[in-house]
Amino acid sequence: MIESPLLEKLTGYINGRWTSNEQGNTFDVYNPATGEVIAQAASMTEDEVKKAVEAGKSALRLTSPYPIETRRKWLEDIRDALKANKEEVGRILCMEHGKPWPEAQGEVDYAAGFFDYCAKHIQALDAHTIPEKPKDCTWTVHYRPIGVTGLIVPWNFPIGMIAKKLSAALAAGCPSVIKPASETPLTMIALFSLMDKLDLPDGMVNLIMGKASMIGRVLCEHPDVPMLSFTGSTEVGRQLYVDSAPQVKKLALELGGNAPFIVFDDADLDAAADNLIANKFRGGGQTCVCANRVFVHEKVAEAFGEKLAERVNRMTVGDGMKEGVDIGPLVNKQGFDKVKRHLEDALGKGATLVAGKQPAELGDGLFFPPTVVLGVNREMCCYQEETFGPLVPMALFSSEEEVIAAGNDTEFGLASYVFTADPERAQRVAGGLRFGHVGWNTGTGPTPEAPFGGMKASGIGREGGLEGLFEFVEAQTVPRGF
Ligand code: NAP
């Protein structure tokens, strides 16, 4: 069992208090590196979810809103608490998710960055009067909190994903009902332990855990929850979209990706290979912005494949708490089996193994070695579906038009990358790719300072940047006649 001063309670948190879990229902939390159960967290009832919404409603202030200075202080306090507890929150994150401890600490820093950004830019949410005086009136625009929000997050960034949503919700003055993924509730509990010590109003942040379908239904149906912000699979996002339609709720959706990573023949191949490694193997390949299809110009495919294999063969796979480990285990058996199926399918349909192991040599644990295959095409699962694991599938291309069409050959439109030395070509390709994020000569993903989100089936809305800061407010216009 995991021991931590940030995990003294393993229950929900409603109206400024830990819940009692009178029913005694729990679910197991595993360490994917060892297979051990490390905690049992409370599985909450429908009644408790409703109580969390009521608590949020009582914390919402409309006629006398929380001043901007108060909201800024909340954000700064959470940022400081995360920074001060980076090692411990990172350790908990590593033990339930599997990603290496240093990487997990980097995620805590990343999360703190969202609270920091919102604190620094919260003034943008202040009311302003427009310079024109149409219709003989003075027009003031206010940014009102939309209300109690449901925030649902996945396991792949247990602290990063909630930070994006919660920072903007608190900046807006919106109380939240928060649901972590069942694989990674402990990092969220640690965050609530930190917030419990801060001066947040009771009911401003509420933690619920348990049966996802019940929680999703209650939040979609509840008339006092006007907005849901969800990060996760497109399948669940679609369901929430449908279920919240009768009340015309606002939905912010950060969904799946199928990122193309395009390497032209004029690219700096070493830089492209280094960036692909950093991009692809972060979180063991379990991120929505990981390259999922690597398109390499046919003239440089062999050279690029060699550079990649060289780097991949130097990587260490193991328990993320051990020093020197680059890649931890996959989060669960389902995830492992999916990557294995994609590898088998690609090899069975004619791709060749450039680095990694044959499926039969993979063993029983959740450790999947970094793997590179060449000769991938659109008939293969790894081209069509998000692999969510350390498999690099390389496909060949010969022309710019062909590769833009291939990149867009997916229902998703989250992250994409292009490596070329030609700025004009980079502009043309970025314009042609229907993706919310296009890295040019970089494999970097999102940052707190810039908006990030998907086109097409990858989502609705943006997180980060000023666009993200405005996600949880509604503009209200007040023309004054005299
Ligand atoms: P998931 O199965 O959709 O789960 C995400 C969250 O939704 C979890 O908290 C889950 O709870 C909950 N959930 C499941 N069914 C629900 C329902 N019917 N109603 C309400 N909530 C429900 O996704 P995942 O497998 O954890 O995450 C991987 C996916 O997230 C990938 O597709 C990835 O691309 C995407 N993602 C996107 C972004 C982005 O920024 N666009 C970022 C990260 C990840 P339980 O854990 O209890 O089932």
Residues whose N, C-alpha, C, O or C-beta is under 5 A from the ligand:
A	BS01	NAP	I152 V153 P154 W155 K179 P180 A181 S182 E183 G210 A212 S213 G216 T231 G232 S233 T234 V236 E254 L255 G256 G257 C288 S458
